[in-house]
Amino acid sequence: MPRERTTPEPAQEQRRRFDSLRSAVIVNPNRVEGLDELRREIADQLAEAGWPEPEWLETTAEDPGTGQARQAVENGAEVVFVAGGDGTVRACVEGLAGTDAALAILPGGTGNLLAANLGVPTQSVEGIRLAVERGRRHIDLGDADGQLFAVMAGMGLDAAMMQDAPTALKARAGWFAYVVAALKHLGDDEMKVEVHVDGEPVRRRRARTVVVGNVGRLQGGTNLLPDADPSDGLLEVAIIAPRNLRHWVELVVGLFRARRRIPSREIVRGSRVSIVSDRRQARQLDGDVVEPSHRLDVHVRPEALWVCVEQPDEAVDLAAGAPERS
């Protein structure tokens, strides 16, 4: 029996279908002010672009965003807007990784490091515009024992700093709260670590903290890993080991000036990293404190997430279809 011939979809209908994408909004009501205004702003901007009204999902104490992101994808969302801080974004990344849905960040809360590293504007209206204009890029993710992160994972001082930053001060003063928390730990003992990167010889060091980064910028305009690229299939590892006040001053000045050579910072890169300490240490993933342990094992997941960004040279033509995943 001959196969039935199909009529090609008219170009005008095809373009209309790809211009009108289904979307969802995941919002952390405890980190975003003016929810009603934000909801109207998103609905108005998308309606003006010819997009249908988005599904609206709020995070909860029990589920900070992962389940909502998975639900949004299951319901057909092609773009998922996320309004909240770094913790909300990381939770949603867990639910979007490996799918063809694109993350659109609407910065809120106290961190927003992924947005800052990708050049996403801080105004929500601009974040909506990026999604509508369809600029997209693939980025890598880090995988720490099955838990994903998009910015950095750390072990030692940086995680203790995240753990002890006062919540009330974070709400009032933002990143300065982490400085206050860091001062509390400057007198802590160094940790003895073994750092394993791919097949290279083990590095045995005394360090205050070890950070594995997918991107490089931190709070307050500092840059820990100036050469980090979230799309190169590699992670950068910073071994931070200041021994005295002069080293601390050099470190802080070097971070603000994005210097590539700082005496108390050693940087290596690879796709698989294991950090083993002589004792249990605080650990963090994108600012979320996880269970302390004497080790942190991380590997990269290349091109695991689509993100809405303002990079027209790398924008994806949706009418041609998203590129296949490697």
Summary of the structure (lengths in Angstrom):
residues: 326
radius of gyration: 21.2
end to end distance: 37.4
largest distance: 83.3
contacts: 1059
relative contact order: 0.15
helix: 31%
strand: 32%
